[in-house]
Amino acid sequence: MDDYNWLSQSTDYWMPTMPQTNADNRTRLLQAAVRVTHRYGFGQAAIADIAKEAKVPLGNVYYHFRTKDEIGRAIIDLRVSRFRKLLAEFERATSPQERLCGFVQIKIKNSGDLARKGCPVGTLCSELQKHGGTAAKRSRVLFAMALEWMEAQFKAMGKGTDSRGLAVHLLSSTQGVSLLAHTFHDAGLITKEAARLKKWIRSL
């Protein structure tokens, strides 16, 4: 049995879980902002849309988030927290190869959503770079974390100075196939590319 099979019990790809108890207004607004900005794009999502999604008065948004840039930073912080938990789950695998395969497996697990809606992290980072501001700069941490973690796994495999390049190759491959799958609405592209990537990782 592959070490990454425990991922079948994992939560959605880089997405925060919904609160199980009555959320306060800020949490409700933040969860709504995650959904709305992914649905419409950060640039097109209006603060009024977020308030409507959260079912709170518009004025409540400005009490918790004075600007849209603050909303963007809060979304990034939430995704960073979720990604750290996901990386901790990957560490349960017994080898760096299987940890990396676990990352790829998440793409397969969420291939349907990725084909329909696109990668939430890639889409958000791209949108924020167009929007500018401090949220755009902060968004870089999401991919930076992924690259740093992947590089560490390749180093553990003995790849030395090649580790950074291998990490860039893996991350760009997973992001690229997500974009193609969304463009063509074809989840099969992810499944096929992910199988190739896992074979490549295990061959190193």
C-alpha positions as CSV (number, residue, x, y, z in Angstrom):
1,M,0.0,0.0,0.0
2,D,1.4,3.4,-0.9
3,D,2.3,5.7,2.0
4,Y,0.2,8.5,0.7
5,N,-3.1,6.6,0.9
6,W,-3.8,8.4,4.2
7,L,-4.5,11.4,2.1
8,S,-7.9,10.0,1.1
9,Q,-9.0,11.2,4.5
10,S,-7.5,14.7,4.1
11,T,-9.5,17.9,3.6
12,D,-9.8,19.8,0.3
13,Y,-6.7,21.1,-1.4
14,W,-5.1,24.0,0.4
15,M,-8.7,25.0,1.5
16,P,-9.7,26.0,5.1
17,T,-12.3,23.9,6.8
18,M,-15.7,25.4,7.6
19,P,-16.2,26.2,11.3
20,Q,-18.2,23.6,13.1
21,T,-19.7,26.0,15.6
22,N,-21.4,29.4,15.3
23,A,-18.7,31.6,13.8
24,D,-18.2,35.2,14.8
25,N,-18.6,37.8,12.1
26,R,-15.0,38.1,11.2
27,T,-14.7,34.3,10.6
28,R,-17.9,34.3,8.6
29,L,-16.7,37.2,6.5
30,L,-13.3,35.6,5.9
31,Q,-14.8,32.2,4.9
32,A,-17.2,34.1,2.6
33,A,-14.3,36.1,1.1
34,V,-12.5,32.8,0.3
35,R,-15.5,31.6,-1.6
36,V,-16.4,34.8,-3.3
37,T,-12.9,35.7,-4.5
38,H,-12.4,32.2,-5.9
39,R,-15.7,32.3,-7.6
40,Y,-15.4,35.8,-9.2
41,G,-11.7,36.5,-8.9
42,F,-10.2,38.9,-6.4
43,G,-10.3,41.9,-8.7
44,Q,-14.0,41.4,-9.6
45,A,-15.2,40.4,-6.1
46,A,-16.9,43.3,-4.4
47,I,-17.0,43.9,-0.6
48,A,-20.8,43.9,-0.9
49,D,-20.7,40.4,-2.4
50,I,-18.7,39.2,0.5
51,A,-21.1,40.7,3.0
52,K,-24.0,39.1,1.1
53,E,-22.3,35.7,1.1
54,A,-21.6,36.0,4.8
55,K,-25.2,37.2,5.5
56,V,-24.0,40.2,7.5
57,P,-24.6,43.9,7.1
58,L,-22.2,45.7,4.8
59,G,-20.9,47.9,7.6
60,N,-19.7,44.8,9.5
61,V,-17.2,44.2,6.8
62,Y,-15.5,47.5,7.3
63,Y,-15.4,46.9,11.1
64,H,-13.2,43.9,10.6
65,F,-11.5,44.7,7.2
66,R,-11.0,48.4,6.4
67,T,-9.8,47.7,2.8
68,K,-9.9,45.0,0.2
69,D,-6.2,44.6,0.6
70,E,-6.7,43.7,4.2
71,I,-9.1,41.0,3.1
72,G,-6.5,39.7,0.7
73,R,-3.9,39.5,3.4
74,A,-6.3,37.7,5.7
75,I,-7.1,35.1,3.0
76,I,-3.4,34.5,2.4
77,D,-2.8,34.1,6.2
78,L,-5.7,31.6,6.3
79,R,-4.3,29.6,3.4
80,V,-0.8,29.6,4.9
81,S,-2.2,28.1,8.1
82,R,-4.0,25.5,6.2
83,F,-1.0,24.6,4.1
84,R,1.2,24.2,7.1
85,K,-1.3,21.6,8.4
86,L,-1.2,19.9,5.1
87,L,2.6,19.7,5.1
88,A,2.5,18.2,8.6
89,E,0.2,15.5,7.2
90,F,2.7,14.8,4.4
91,E,5.4,14.3,7.0
92,R,3.6,11.1,8.1
93,A,4.9,9.4,5.0
94,T,8.0,7.3,5.6
95,S,10.2,8.6,2.8
96,P,10.8,11.9,1.0
97,Q,9.7,10.3,-2.3
98,E,6.3,9.3,-0.8
99,R,5.9,12.8,0.8
100,L,6.3,14.3,-2.6
101,C,4.0,11.8,-4.1
102,G,1.5,12.7,-1.4
103,F,1.6,16.3,-2.7
104,V,0.9,15.1,-6.2
105,Q,-1.9,12.9,-4.9
106,I,-3.7,15.9,-3.6
107,K,-4.0,17.1,-7.2
108,I,-5.6,13.8,-8.2
109,K,-8.0,13.9,-5.2
110,N,-9.2,17.4,-6.2
111,S,-8.9,17.0,-10.0
112,G,-12.6,17.5,-10.5
113,D,-12.7,20.8,-8.6
114,L,-9.5,21.9,-10.3
115,A,-10.9,21.2,-13.7
116,R,-14.2,23.1,-12.9
117,K,-12.9,26.0,-10.9
118,G,-9.1,26.2,-11.3
119,C,-6.5,26.0,-8.6
120,P,-7.6,28.3,-5.7
121,V,-4.0,29.1,-4.7
122,G,-2.7,29.7,-8.2
123,T,-5.8,31.8,-9.2
124,L,-5.5,33.9,-6.0
125,C,-1.8,34.6,-6.4
126,S,-2.3,35.6,-10.0
127,E,-5.2,37.8,-9.2
128,L,-3.4,39.5,-6.3
129,Q,-0.4,40.2,-8.5
130,K,-2.7,42.1,-10.8
131,H,-4.4,43.9,-7.9
132,G,-1.0,44.9,-6.3
133,G,-0.6,46.1,-2.7
134,T,0.7,44.4,0.3
135,A,-1.5,41.3,-0.2
136,A,0.2,40.7,-3.5
137,K,3.7,40.7,-1.9
138,R,2.4,38.4,1.0
139,S,0.9,35.9,-1.5
140,R,4.4,34.9,-2.6
141,V,4.8,33.0,0.7
142,L,2.4,30.3,-0.5
143,F,4.5,29.2,-3.4
144,A,7.7,29.9,-1.4
145,M,6.6,27.5,1.3
146,A,5.9,24.8,-1.3
147,L,9.2,25.3,-3.0
148,E,11.1,25.3,0.3
149,W,9.4,22.1,1.5
150,M,9.9,20.3,-1.9
151,E,13.6,21.4,-2.0
152,A,14.1,19.8,1.5
153,Q,12.6,16.6,0.3
154,F,14.8,16.4,-2.8
155,K,17.8,17.2,-0.6
156,A,16.8,14.3,1.7
157,M,16.9,12.2,-1.4
158,G,20.5,13.2,-2.0
159,K,20.0,15.6,-4.9
160,G,22.1,18.3,-3.4
161,T,22.5,21.5,-5.6
162,D,19.9,20.1,-8.0
163,S,17.2,20.1,-5.4
164,R,16.0,23.7,-6.0
165,G,15.6,23.1,-9.7
166,L,13.8,19.8,-9.2
167,A,11.4,21.6,-6.8
168,V,10.7,24.3,-9.3
169,H,10.0,21.6,-12.0
170,L,7.6,19.7,-9.7
171,L,5.7,22.8,-8.6
172,S,5.5,24.3,-12.1
173,S,4.3,21.0,-13.5
174,T,1.5,20.6,-10.9
175,Q,0.4,24.2,-11.4
176,G,0.7,24.0,-15.2
177,V,-1.5,20.9,-15.5
178,S,-4.1,22.5,-13.2
179,L,-4.3,25.5,-15.5
180,L,-4.6,23.2,-18.6
181,A,-7.3,21.1,-16.9
182,H,-9.3,24.2,-16.0
183,T,-8.9,25.6,-19.5
184,F,-10.1,22.4,-21.2
185,H,-12.4,21.3,-18.3
186,D,-10.6,17.9,-18.4
187,A,-9.8,16.4,-15.0
188,G,-8.1,13.5,-16.9
189,L,-5.2,15.7,-17.8
190,I,-4.4,16.0,-14.1
191,T,-4.7,12.2,-13.5
192,K,-2.4,11.4,-16.3
193,E,0.3,14.0,-15.5
194,A,0.2,13.2,-11.8
195,A,0.8,9.5,-12.6
196,R,3.9,10.5,-14.7
197,L,5.1,12.8,-12.0
198,K,4.9,10.1,-9.3
199,K,6.8,7.7,-11.6
200,W,9.4,10.3,-12.1
201,I,9.8,11.1,-8.4
202,R,10.2,7.4,-7.5
203,S,12.8,6.9,-10.3
204,L,15.1,9.6,-8.8
